């Protein structure tokens, strides 16, 4: 009997609905990355100031933060098809709005970028949550491993294609191609069976609005797991600067680490089906913290290569957090748990920006990176000691409420 329960047929993993939603995810990724590759370039060429682009990014983040809760509620509702089509359509229209109206001046660009944060957030919460609803928990890690590879390919080729078309034909034709990817995604959504048993099981019978759409039971563990965003931000914002100041060829290092990290990412995703995701997450936190510590003291090519390798491997933790949450939460809470996770990340990201400035401004790169690295390793230890307990409490309360 036990053996029968562990057997999973291939058709149960990659069924028609899952294949369609994965294709929708890829086309959506192509659309967004295609447009993102040239929007800021086009704005700069049209005379929008660098300062306005930076301020617009902050407004965009705030709008996305506010949109997390309603996006999660829509994903868990019985209006999944309408919500998904509406979100992709809105984001596509706002891409055009940003690429045309947003180029007419600093204020216009800030307005357009802020509104675009709404469309970006809706798709970024609703689509991944719906994908997760169709994935069997027993093979969630393996499925995400293949999905991540497909997403990375879509992202890389779309970015390259977007820049090429923009340089050759200009803004409107390039935006039209981004819209074509979105239209193709919407067309495939029409063929998805939203009466599938997995969707019905993942549909909340209670309509959640306002703060109720934020899954308060998972807030503590989501904030705990997202504390490493300080380290992630340091890696993304300052590692290139440090390498340049120390005369290290960062471009060749990024080529090597990117290739290796893709393989490691596939392995770590798959491991989540064989060992508890918390151990994979702990490993990635340790890699990230150790990589930052080593970066602060890396003055040679080889030492910086090793540091960047650890950082790049560790920086893939966000996907494992999603797997951890989706494997644990109630099926009817995938949307709001996903929204809660990103809500915590948004809040801590805004704090991390200011904190990094203070730490590195006062301590310098070497000592500052020591502080950030030790903090990240401390978070890893706290997580492995208390993370499962907090996750269990959230899952237990969700089941009792259901």
Beta strands, then each sheet from edge to edge (+ up, - down):
end
